[in-house]
Amino acid sequence: MLDKKIIAIILILVSISCVTDKVVNENVFRYNEYSNISSLDPAFSSTLRNIWPCNQLFNGLVKMDENLNVVPDLAEYWTVSDDKKEYSFKIRDDIYFHESEFFKNKTRKVNAFDFEYSFSRIIDENIASPGSWVMNNVESFKAINDSIFEIKLDKEFGSFIEILTMKYCSVVPHEVVENLGDSFSKSPVGTGPFEFKRWDENIKMVLTKNDKYFEIDSLGNSLPYLDAISIRFIPDKKSEFMEFLSGNLDFISSPENTIIDQIFDLNGNLNDNFKSKYILSKSPYLNTEYIGFNTSNKLDSDILLRKAINYAIDRDKMIKFLRKNIGYPASNGIVPNGLNNSFISNRYLKDIDKAKILIEKYKQINKIDDINLDVTTDAQYLDVLEFVQSELKLIGIKLNINLTPPSILRQGKATGKFQMFRASWIADYGNPENYFSLFYSKNHTPFGPNYTYFSNEQYDILYEKTMTESDKSNLKKIYNQLEDIIQNYSPIVPLYYDMSVRLVQKNIYGLNNNPFNLLNLKNVYKR
């Protein structure tokens, strides 16, 4: 039996430990990344799991505000030539890299030559950055001096300034990268509001406040407010949800469908037992979920089949009952809510009679009685595909659902392995052109995101016009023509436009939602 004094000492130590933990966690923002993080090198920031932490660690020339406007970041300002092919950026002279042993004096100022080095990494074949495509229309780039960085395009491209807001285009220090090599992805040095502290593989990552960060709030207070960010790696979304309910996480994003059933009513609002406990934040998310077809065989009769499938699906019903109105029916086409306000509405409404007529024509041409199709998806979207399966059964199509891990699904799409597959497209930047690039023939996978192998001469001509057209009314006409072509050939079945959904603890302030579902923590504070 323990001595009473020993018990008293243990109780005191436990008490001190609890107080210490409370103080430590008081100004620490805690979230979970269930799909883990593969790299903290911005050259590999191709998915949200990597983009979120990179957004805390790095800055670029420009950034996008919550209204999808491009604003200065490390560039004080920029100018564009009359022919819209030359961009000149004036770099701020008050930006410092995070401290590192590889700098002579622990840190140093950022200059234009750092951007020249960083951009060179993106297109370096030895680096093999998935973001190398952002330089496709760039003829050259160079630092004129410490303050001026110039980029020349080989042709006018209206969306280029928006592309530069992507984390791929962040600035990194050559001294640190060259000394660390591949290890830079595990021990990064940037300029952002937070700096790298620790990474315990599959357990936790810690980022701490950058005391030398250059931004201030409207009252002149230095940003960020938080002392640290703690990122856990719980691989299961249900376990993540339980940790949030226990108060061990400060927010969760995009709860899976089984969790949606527990916390939302049919209108997409919090159930009564959650309303008083948490803050719900919803925003249109620039993400379109769809089913894609491999169209490389170019059989005209397949168009009939694909159009029939589009007419067979009741998207409103799917969103209301399957998604609890967390999202929007993809009735207008590939471009999601937030970017398609000027587009023709309701292209993809259910019309069972049209669907059946098209199916009969397809059967007659191909001299078949039964239609069996295979679609490949990952487990997270099984319920969506089961709904599609039930809808297609009504027009005589048997849909077989093949489940595969997300990594295999991504690889299969990139190699053209699947004839029919579930996919999504999250905007790289806030311009409809980004979505239309999915069907440009020069973007056939593996050289671009055209996973359907769609090819149409008229489409290509119109798409190329979007790169140079600046008149908004003309652009509106072109965008609608592109959507018409996509609908007519149906290389995809648009399902729904996603919604950024966040559940937040009530002591968290300043966590704004946005159409990119980008996590921005420099303005967040806790009470």
ROTOR-500276 format. One record per residue (C-alpha): x, y, z; residue in three letters. Coordinates in steps of 0.2 Angstrom, whole numbers, plus 5000, padded with zeros to 4 digits. Layout:
(atom (X, Y, Z), "ALA")
...
This chain:
(atom (5000, 5000, 5000), "MET")
(atom (5007, 5017, 4995), "LEU")
(atom (5012, 5029, 5009), "ASP")
(atom (5000, 5044, 5011), "LYS")
(atom (5014, 5056, 5008), "LYS")
(atom (5018, 5048, 4991), "ILE")
(atom (5000, 5048, 4986), "ILE")
(atom (4999, 5067, 4991), "ALA")
(atom (5015, 5070, 4980), "ILE")
(atom (5007, 5060, 4965), "ILE")
(atom (4991, 5070, 4967), "LEU")
(atom (5000, 5087, 4967), "ILE")
(atom (5011, 5081, 4952), "LEU")
(atom (4995, 5076, 4942), "VAL")
(atom (4987, 5092, 4947), "SER")
(atom (5002, 5102, 4940), "ILE")
(atom (5002, 5092, 4925), "SER")
(atom (4984, 5095, 4921), "CYS")
(atom (4986, 5114, 4924), "VAL")
(atom (5002, 5114, 4913), "THR")
(atom (4993, 5104, 4899), "ASP")
(atom (4978, 5117, 4900), "LYS")
(atom (4990, 5131, 4898), "VAL")
(atom (5000, 5123, 4884), "VAL")
(atom (4984, 5119, 4875), "ASN")
(atom (4975, 5135, 4879), "GLU")
(atom (4982, 5144, 4863), "ASN")
(atom (4985, 5129, 4852), "VAL")
(atom (4973, 5125, 4837), "PHE")
(atom (4971, 5106, 4836), "ARG")
(atom (4964, 5097, 4820), "TYR")
(atom (4966, 5080, 4813), "ASN")
(atom (4972, 5074, 4795), "GLU")
(atom (4964, 5057, 4793), "TYR")
(atom (4973, 5054, 4776), "SER")
(atom (4990, 5059, 4784), "ASN")
(atom (5002, 5071, 4776), "ILE")
(atom (5015, 5065, 4763), "SER")
(atom (5025, 5081, 4761), "SER")
(atom (5028, 5098, 4768), "LEU")
(atom (5037, 5104, 4752), "ASP")
(atom (5026, 5116, 4743), "PRO")
(atom (5032, 5108, 4726), "ALA")
(atom (5021, 5093, 4731), "PHE")
(atom (5006, 5102, 4738), "SER")
(atom (4994, 5094, 4726), "SER")
(atom (4981, 5088, 4739), "THR")
(atom (4972, 5097, 4753), "LEU")
(atom (4981, 5086, 4766), "ARG")
(atom (4997, 5094, 4761), "ASN")
(atom (4990, 5111, 4756), "ILE")
(atom (4983, 5115, 4773), "TRP")
(atom (5000, 5114, 4783), "PRO")
(atom (5009, 5122, 4768), "CYS")
(atom (4997, 5136, 4769), "ASN")
(atom (5003, 5140, 4787), "GLN")
(atom (5022, 5138, 4782), "LEU")
(atom (5024, 5146, 4765), "PHE")
(atom (5020, 5162, 4755), "ASN")
(atom (5020, 5166, 4737), "GLY")
(atom (5020, 5181, 4726), "LEU")
(atom (5001, 5183, 4727), "VAL")
(atom (4986, 5175, 4736), "LYS")
(atom (4968, 5174, 4734), "MET")
(atom (4956, 5182, 4746), "ASP")
(atom (4939, 5175, 4752), "GLU")
(atom (4930, 5184, 4737), "ASN")
(atom (4941, 5175, 4725), "LEU")
(atom (4951, 5191, 4721), "ASN")
(atom (4970, 5190, 4718), "VAL")
(atom (4979, 5201, 4730), "VAL")
(atom (4998, 5204, 4735), "PRO")
(atom (5007, 5192, 4746), "ASP")
(atom (5026, 5194, 4746), "LEU")
(atom (5024, 5204, 4730), "ALA")
(atom (5021, 5222, 4735), "GLU")
(atom (5013, 5225, 4718), "TYR")
(atom (5014, 5219, 4700), "TRP")
(atom (5012, 5226, 4683), "THR")
(atom (5007, 5218, 4667), "VAL")
(atom (5013, 5223, 4649), "SER")
(atom (5001, 5229, 4636), "ASP")
(atom (5001, 5212, 4627), "ASP")
(atom (4998, 5203, 4643), "LYS")
(atom (5012, 5192, 4641), "LYS")
(atom (5025, 5200, 4654), "GLU")
(atom (5023, 5201, 4672), "TYR")
(atom (5034, 5211, 4684), "SER")
(atom (5033, 5209, 4703), "PHE")
(atom (5041, 5220, 4716), "LYS")
(atom (5046, 5210, 4731), "ILE")
(atom (5044, 5216, 4748), "ARG")
(atom (5060, 5220, 4757), "ASP")
(atom (5054, 5216, 4775), "ASP")
(atom (5051, 5197, 4773), "ILE")
(atom (5062, 5185, 4783), "TYR")
(atom (5064, 5166, 4781), "PHE")
(atom (5061, 5155, 4797), "HIS")
(atom (5077, 5152, 4807), "GLU")
(atom (5088, 5138, 4801), "SER")
(atom (5106, 5132, 4805), "GLU")
(atom (5110, 5133, 4786), "PHE")
(atom (5109, 5152, 4786), "PHE")
(atom (5124, 5162, 4791), "LYS")
(atom (5115, 5173, 4803), "ASN")
(atom (5100, 5161, 4807), "LYS")
(atom (5089, 5169, 4795), "THR")
(atom (5089, 5181, 4780), "ARG")
(atom (5078, 5192, 4769), "LYS")
(atom (5068, 5185, 4755), "VAL")
(atom (5073, 5192, 4738), "ASN")
(atom (5068, 5190, 4719), "ALA")
(atom (5082, 5177, 4716), "PHE")
(atom (5073, 5165, 4729), "ASP")
(atom (5058, 5165, 4718), "PHE")
(atom (5069, 5162, 4703), "GLU")
(atom (5076, 5147, 4712), "TYR")
(atom (5059, 5141, 4718), "SER")
(atom (5051, 5142, 4701), "PHE")
(atom (5066, 5132, 4694), "SER")
(atom (5062, 5118, 4706), "ARG")
(atom (5044, 5116, 4700), "ILE")
(atom (5050, 5112, 4682), "ILE")
(atom (5065, 5102, 4687), "ASP")
(atom (5063, 5084, 4681), "GLU")
(atom (5073, 5078, 4695), "ASN")
(atom (5061, 5085, 4707), "ILE")
(atom (5046, 5079, 4698), "ALA")
(atom (5034, 5091, 4705), "SER")
(atom (5015, 5087, 4701), "PRO")
(atom (5014, 5106, 4700), "GLY")
(atom (5025, 5107, 4685), "SER")
(atom (5010, 5111, 4674), "TRP")
(atom (5008, 5128, 4681), "VAL")
(atom (5023, 5133, 4671), "MET")
(atom (5016, 5126, 4654), "ASN")
(atom (5013, 5144, 4647), "ASN")
(atom (5028, 5152, 4654), "VAL")
(atom (5042, 5156, 4642), "GLU")
(atom (5055, 5162, 4655), "SER")
(atom (5057, 5169, 4672), "PHE")
(atom (5071, 5178, 4680), "LYS")
(atom (5076, 5190, 4695), "ALA")
(atom (5081, 5207, 4688), "ILE")
(atom (5089, 5211, 4705), "ASN")
(atom (5085, 5208, 4723), "ASP")
(atom (5068, 5217, 4721), "SER")
(atom (5061, 5213, 4704), "ILE")
(atom (5055, 5196, 4698), "PHE")
(atom (5049, 5195, 4680), "GLU")
(atom (5039, 5181, 4671), "ILE")
(atom (5036, 5180, 4652), "LYS")
(atom (5022, 5170, 4644), "LEU")
(atom (5023, 5162, 4627), "ASP")
(atom (5005, 5168, 4624), "LYS")
(atom (4992, 5177, 4633), "GLU")
(atom (4984, 5167, 4647), "PHE")
(atom (4970, 5177, 4657), "GLY")
(atom (4971, 5164, 4672), "SER")
(atom (4989, 5165, 4674), "PHE")
(atom (4989, 5177, 4689), "ILE")
(atom (4977, 5166, 4698), "GLU")
(atom (4988, 5151, 4695), "ILE")
(atom (5002, 5160, 4704), "LEU")
(atom (4991, 5159, 4720), "THR")
(atom (4993, 5140, 4721), "MET")
(atom (5005, 5134, 4735), "LYS")
(atom (5016, 5126, 4721), "TYR")
(atom (5022, 5144, 4718), "CYS")
(atom (5028, 5147, 4736), "SER")
(atom (5046, 5153, 4740), "VAL")
(atom (5059, 5142, 4748), "VAL")
(atom (5077, 5146, 4753), "PRO")
(atom (5090, 5137, 4742), "HIS")
(atom (5103, 5135, 4757), "GLU")
(atom (5091, 5124, 4766), "VAL")
(atom (5084, 5114, 4752), "VAL")
(atom (5101, 5111, 4745), "GLU")
(atom (5108, 5105, 4762), "ASN")
(atom (5093, 5094, 4766), "LEU")
(atom (5089, 5087, 4749), "GLY")
(atom (5073, 5076, 4750), "ASP")
(atom (5073, 5079, 4769), "SER")
(atom (5067, 5096, 4766), "PHE")
(atom (5049, 5089, 4764), "SER")
(atom (5050, 5083, 4782), "LYS")
(atom (5059, 5099, 4790), "SER")
(atom (5054, 5113, 4779), "PRO")
(atom (5058, 5132, 4781), "VAL")
(atom (5047, 5145, 4774), "GLY")
(atom (5041, 5162, 4778), "THR")
(atom (5023, 5159, 4784), "GLY")
(atom (5014, 5163, 4800), "PRO")
(atom (5019, 5147, 4808), "PHE")
(atom (5036, 5137, 4807), "GLU")
(atom (5039, 5119, 4808), "PHE")
(atom (5043, 5111, 4825), "LYS")
(atom (5040, 5092, 4825), "ARG")
(atom (5033, 5078, 4815), "TRP")
(atom (5030, 5061, 4824), "ASP")
(atom (5026, 5050, 4809), "GLU")
(atom (5008, 5044, 4810), "ASN")
(atom (5005, 5052, 4827), "ILE")
(atom (5006, 5071, 4827), "LYS")
(atom (5014, 5086, 4819), "MET")
(atom (5017, 5103, 4828), "VAL")
(atom (5019, 5120, 4820), "LEU")
(atom (5024, 5135, 4831), "THR")
(atom (5021, 5154, 4830), "LYS")
(atom (5033, 5164, 4819), "ASN")
(atom (5036, 5179, 4830), "ASP")
(atom (5044, 5188, 4815), "LYS")
(atom (5029, 5186, 4803), "TYR")
(atom (5026, 5202, 4793), "PHE")
(atom (5007, 5203, 4793), "GLU")
(atom (4996, 5213, 4806), "ILE")
(atom (4978, 5214, 4809), "ASP")
(atom (4967, 5230, 4807), "SER")
(atom (4972, 5236, 4824), "LEU")
(atom (4990, 5234, 4821), "GLY")
(atom (4992, 5218, 4831), "ASN")
(atom (5005, 5205, 4825), "SER")
(atom (4998, 5189, 4817), "LEU")
(atom (4996, 5175, 4820), "PRO")
(atom (4987, 5175, 4837), "TYR")
(atom (4989, 5156, 4840), "LEU")
(atom (5005, 5150, 4849), "ASP")
(atom (5005, 5133, 4839), "ALA")
(atom (4995, 5121, 4828), "ILE")
(atom (4994, 5103, 4833), "SER")
(atom (4989, 5091, 4819), "ILE")
(atom (4985, 5073, 4823), "ARG")
(atom (4984, 5058, 4811), "PHE")
(atom (4969, 5048, 4816), "ILE")
(atom (4965, 5037, 4801), "PRO")
(atom (4947, 5034, 4804), "ASP")
(atom (4934, 5048, 4802), "LYS")
(atom (4922, 5041, 4815), "LYS")
(atom (4936, 5041, 4828), "SER")
(atom (4940, 5059, 4823), "GLU")
(atom (4922, 5063, 4826), "PHE")
(atom (4922, 5056, 4843), "MET")
(atom (4938, 5065, 4847), "GLU")
(atom (4930, 5081, 4842), "PHE")
(atom (4915, 5077, 4853), "LEU")
(atom (4927, 5074, 4868), "SER")
(atom (4934, 5091, 4865), "GLY")
(atom (4951, 5085, 4859), "ASN")
(atom (4950, 5093, 4842), "LEU")
(atom (4945, 5111, 4839), "ASP")
(atom (4936, 5107, 4822), "PHE")
(atom (4932, 5094, 4809), "ILE")
(atom (4929, 5096, 4791), "SER")
(atom (4918, 5087, 4779), "SER")
(atom (4911, 5074, 4790), "PRO")
(atom (4907, 5057, 4780), "GLU")
(atom (4890, 5052, 4776), "ASN")
(atom (4887, 5041, 4791), "THR")
(atom (4891, 5055, 4802), "ILE")
(atom (4880, 5067, 4792), "ILE")
(atom (4865, 5056, 4797), "ASP")
(atom (4869, 5058, 4815), "GLN")
(atom (4872, 5077, 4816), "ILE")
(atom (4861, 5085, 4802), "PHE")
(atom (4842, 5086, 4799), "ASP")
(atom (4835, 5085, 4782), "LEU")
(atom (4838, 5103, 4778), "ASN")
(atom (4857, 5102, 4782), "GLY")
(atom (4856, 5111, 4799), "ASN")
(atom (4863, 5104, 4815), "LEU")
(atom (4851, 5093, 4825), "ASN")
(atom (4845, 5101, 4841), "ASP")
(atom (4857, 5091, 4853), "ASN")
(atom (4872, 5099, 4843), "PHE")
(atom (4865, 5116, 4840), "LYS")
(atom (4870, 5123, 4857), "SER")
(atom (4887, 5114, 4858), "LYS")
(atom (4895, 5118, 4842), "TYR")
(atom (4897, 5131, 4828), "ILE")
(atom (4892, 5125, 4810), "LEU")
(atom (4900, 5134, 4795), "SER")
(atom (4895, 5130, 4778), "LYS")
(atom (4901, 5137, 4761), "SER")
(atom (4899, 5133, 4743), "PRO")
(atom (4915, 5122, 4739), "TYR")
(atom (4923, 5123, 4722), "LEU")
(atom (4923, 5104, 4720), "ASN")
(atom (4912, 5095, 4707), "THR")
(atom (4909, 5076, 4710), "GLU")
(atom (4905, 5066, 4694), "TYR")
(atom (4906, 5049, 4686), "ILE")
(atom (4918, 5049, 4671), "GLY")
(atom (4919, 5038, 4656), "PHE")
(atom (4934, 5033, 4645), "ASN")
(atom (4928, 5040, 4628), "THR")
(atom (4944, 5034, 4619), "SER")
(atom (4935, 5021, 4609), "ASN")
(atom (4924, 5035, 4600), "LYS")
(atom (4909, 5024, 4597), "LEU")
(atom (4894, 5036, 4592), "ASP")
(atom (4882, 5024, 4600), "SER")
(atom (4891, 5026, 4617), "ASP")
(atom (4885, 5044, 4617), "ILE")
(atom (4867, 5038, 4618), "LEU")
(atom (4871, 5027, 4633), "LEU")
(atom (4880, 5041, 4642), "ARG")
(atom (4866, 5054, 4639), "LYS")
(atom (4853, 5041, 4645), "ALA")
(atom (4863, 5039, 4661), "ILE")
(atom (4863, 5058, 4663), "ASN")
(atom (4844, 5059, 4661), "TYR")
(atom (4841, 5044, 4673), "ALA")
(atom (4848, 5052, 4689), "ILE")
(atom (4837, 5063, 4700), "ASP")
(atom (4851, 5074, 4708), "ARG")
(atom (4839, 5084, 4719), "ASP")
(atom (4833, 5068, 4727), "LYS")
(atom (4851, 5062, 4729), "MET")
(atom (4856, 5078, 4738), "ILE")
(atom (4840, 5079, 4749), "LYS")
(atom (4840, 5062, 4756), "PHE")
(atom (4857, 5055, 4754), "LEU")
(atom (4867, 5071, 4758), "ARG")
(atom (4855, 5080, 4769), "LYS")
(atom (4856, 5095, 4758), "ASN")
(atom (4875, 5096, 4761), "ILE")
(atom (4879, 5101, 4744), "GLY")
(atom (4870, 5106, 4728), "TYR")
(atom (4863, 5096, 4713), "PRO")
(atom (4875, 5097, 4698), "ALA")
(atom (4861, 5102, 4687), "SER")
(atom (4871, 5116, 4677), "ASN")
(atom (4886, 5106, 4672), "GLY")
(atom (4905, 5104, 4677), "ILE")
(atom (4907, 5121, 4684), "VAL")
(atom (4901, 5122, 4702), "PRO")
(atom (4891, 5134, 4712), "ASN")
(atom (4901, 5150, 4715), "GLY")
(atom (4908, 5150, 4698), "LEU")
(atom (4893, 5146, 4687), "ASN")
(atom (4881, 5160, 4692), "ASN")
(atom (4880, 5167, 4674), "SER")
(atom (4878, 5149, 4666), "PHE")
(atom (4862, 5141, 4659), "ILE")
(atom (4853, 5132, 4673), "SER")
(atom (4846, 5115, 4674), "ASN")
(atom (4855, 5106, 4659), "ARG")
(atom (4855, 5090, 4669), "TYR")
(atom (4837, 5087, 4675), "LEU")
(atom (4829, 5070, 4677), "LYS")
(atom (4819, 5064, 4662), "ASP")
(atom (4815, 5046, 4663), "ILE")
(atom (4806, 5045, 4646), "ASP")
(atom (4821, 5052, 4636), "LYS")
(atom (4832, 5041, 4645), "ALA")
(atom (4822, 5025, 4640), "LYS")
(atom (4821, 5031, 4622), "ILE")
(atom (4840, 5033, 4621), "LEU")
(atom (4843, 5016, 4629), "ILE")
(atom (4832, 5008, 4616), "GLU")
(atom (4841, 5016, 4602), "LYS")
(atom (4858, 5010, 4610), "TYR")
(atom (4851, 4992, 4611), "LYS")
(atom (4845, 4992, 4593), "GLN")
(atom (4861, 4999, 4586), "ILE")
(atom (4872, 4987, 4596), "ASN")
(atom (4860, 4972, 4594), "LYS")
(atom (4859, 4968, 4613), "ILE")
(atom (4846, 4965, 4626), "ASP")
(atom (4855, 4968, 4642), "ASP")
(atom (4867, 4982, 4647), "ILE")
(atom (4880, 4978, 4661), "ASN")
(atom (4892, 4992, 4666), "LEU")
(atom (4906, 4992, 4679), "ASP")
(atom (4910, 5008, 4689), "VAL")
(atom (4925, 5010, 4700), "THR")
(atom (4925, 5020, 4716), "THR")
(atom (4932, 5021, 4734), "ASP")
(atom (4922, 5016, 4749), "ALA")
(atom (4919, 5034, 4754), "GLN")
(atom (4907, 5036, 4739), "TYR")
(atom (4899, 5019, 4740), "LEU")
(atom (4882, 5026, 4745), "ASP")
(atom (4882, 5039, 4731), "VAL")
(atom (4886, 5025, 4718), "LEU")
(atom (4872, 5014, 4726), "GLU")
(atom (4860, 5028, 4723), "PHE")
(atom (4865, 5029, 4705), "VAL")
(atom (4864, 5010, 4703), "GLN")
(atom (4846, 5011, 4709), "SER")
(atom (4842, 5025, 4697), "GLU")
(atom (4850, 5016, 4682), "LEU")
(atom (4840, 5000, 4686), "LYS")
(atom (4824, 5009, 4682), "LEU")
(atom (4830, 5011, 4664), "ILE")
(atom (4837, 4993, 4662), "GLY")
(atom (4855, 4996, 4666), "ILE")
(atom (4864, 4984, 4678), "LYS")
(atom (4878, 4994, 4686), "LEU")
(atom (4891, 4984, 4695), "ASN")
(atom (4901, 4994, 4708), "ILE")
(atom (4919, 4989, 4711), "ASN")
(atom (4928, 4996, 4727), "LEU")
(atom (4946, 5000, 4727), "THR")
(atom (4958, 5010, 4738), "PRO")
(atom (4959, 5029, 4734), "PRO")
(atom (4977, 5027, 4728), "SER")
(atom (4972, 5013, 4716), "ILE")
(atom (4958, 5024, 4709), "LEU")
(atom (4969, 5039, 4706), "ARG")
(atom (4982, 5028, 4697), "GLN")
(atom (4968, 5019, 4687), "GLY")
(atom (4961, 5036, 4681), "LYS")
(atom (4978, 5043, 4677), "ALA")
(atom (4982, 5027, 4666), "THR")
(atom (4965, 5025, 4658), "GLY")
(atom (4962, 5008, 4666), "LYS")
(atom (4944, 5011, 4670), "PHE")
(atom (4930, 5013, 4658), "GLN")
(atom (4918, 5021, 4671), "MET")
(atom (4924, 5029, 4687), "PHE")
(atom (4919, 5040, 4701), "ARG")
(atom (4930, 5056, 4701), "ALA")
(atom (4930, 5074, 4708), "SER")
(atom (4938, 5090, 4703), "TRP")
(atom (4943, 5103, 4716), "ILE")
(atom (4947, 5120, 4708), "ALA")
(atom (4966, 5124, 4708), "ASP")
(atom (4961, 5142, 4706), "TYR")
(atom (4945, 5152, 4705), "GLY")
(atom (4941, 5153, 4686), "ASN")
(atom (4929, 5142, 4676), "PRO")
(atom (4943, 5139, 4663), "GLU")
(atom (4951, 5127, 4676), "ASN")
(atom (4936, 5115, 4675), "TYR")
(atom (4935, 5116, 4656), "PHE")
(atom (4953, 5111, 4655), "SER")
(atom (4947, 5093, 4660), "LEU")
(atom (4941, 5091, 4642), "PHE")
(atom (4954, 5099, 4632), "TYR")
(atom (4962, 5087, 4620), "SER")
(atom (4980, 5092, 4624), "LYS")
(atom (4977, 5088, 4643), "ASN")
(atom (4974, 5070, 4640), "HIS")
(atom (4981, 5060, 4655), "THR")
(atom (4995, 5057, 4659), "PRO")
(atom (5000, 5075, 4653), "PHE")
(atom (4985, 5083, 4661), "GLY")
(atom (4968, 5081, 4670), "PRO")
(atom (4958, 5075, 4655), "ASN")
(atom (4954, 5057, 4662), "TYR")
(atom (4940, 5054, 4650), "THR")
(atom (4951, 5056, 4635), "TYR")
(atom (4938, 5067, 4627), "PHE")
(atom (4943, 5075, 4611), "SER")
(atom (4933, 5088, 4601), "ASN")
(atom (4940, 5100, 4588), "GLU")
(atom (4926, 5113, 4591), "GLN")
(atom (4928, 5112, 4610), "TYR")
(atom (4947, 5114, 4609), "ASP")
(atom (4945, 5130, 4598), "ILE")
(atom (4932, 5137, 4611), "LEU")
(atom (4943, 5132, 4626), "TYR")
(atom (4958, 5141, 4619), "GLU")
(atom (4948, 5157, 4617), "LYS")
(atom (4945, 5157, 4635), "THR")
(atom (4963, 5160, 4638), "MET")
(atom (4964, 5177, 4629), "THR")
(atom (4946, 5183, 4630), "GLU")
(atom (4944, 5197, 4643), "SER")
(atom (4926, 5203, 4639), "ASP")
(atom (4915, 5196, 4652), "LYS")
(atom (4900, 5194, 4641), "SER")
(atom (4910, 5185, 4627), "ASN")
(atom (4917, 5174, 4641), "LEU")
(atom (4900, 5170, 4647), "LYS")
(atom (4894, 5164, 4629), "LYS")
(atom (4910, 5154, 4627), "ILE")
(atom (4908, 5145, 4644), "TYR")
(atom (4890, 5141, 4640), "ASN")
(atom (4895, 5134, 4623), "GLN")
(atom (4908, 5123, 4631), "LEU")
(atom (4895, 5116, 4644), "GLU")
(atom (4883, 5113, 4629), "ASP")
(atom (4897, 5102, 4620), "ILE")
(atom (4900, 5093, 4636), "ILE")
(atom (4882, 5089, 4639), "GLN")
(atom (4879, 5084, 4621), "ASN")
(atom (4894, 5071, 4621), "TYR")
(atom (4892, 5067, 4640), "SER")
(atom (4910, 5061, 4644), "PRO")
(atom (4904, 5064, 4662), "ILE")
(atom (4889, 5062, 4673), "VAL")
(atom (4889, 5077, 4685), "PRO")
(atom (4883, 5072, 4702), "LEU")
(atom (4884, 5086, 4714), "TYR")
(atom (4893, 5102, 4719), "TYR")
(atom (4901, 5100, 4736), "ASP")
(atom (4900, 5111, 4751), "MET")
(atom (4913, 5115, 4763), "SER")
(atom (4906, 5110, 4780), "VAL")
(atom (4915, 5113, 4796), "ARG")
(atom (4910, 5109, 4814), "LEU")
(atom (4919, 5121, 4826), "VAL")
(atom (4921, 5122, 4845), "GLN")
(atom (4913, 5137, 4852), "LYS")
(atom (4929, 5144, 4859), "ASN")
(atom (4936, 5146, 4842), "ILE")
(atom (4935, 5163, 4833), "TYR")
(atom (4941, 5169, 4816), "GLY")
(atom (4940, 5153, 4807), "LEU")
(atom (4933, 5158, 4791), "ASN")
(atom (4926, 5146, 4778), "ASN")
(atom (4930, 5149, 4759), "ASN")
(atom (4926, 5141, 4742), "PRO")
(atom (4943, 5132, 4741), "PHE")
(atom (4940, 5124, 4759), "ASN")
(atom (4958, 5132, 4762), "LEU")
(atom (4963, 5131, 4780), "LEU")
(atom (4969, 5149, 4785), "ASN")
(atom (4974, 5150, 4804), "LEU")
(atom (4984, 5166, 4805), "LYS")
(atom (4968, 5175, 4811), "ASN")
(atom (4961, 5162, 4822), "VAL")
(atom (4961, 5164, 4841), "TYR")
(atom (4954, 5154, 4856), "LYS")
(atom (4944, 5160, 4872), "ARG")
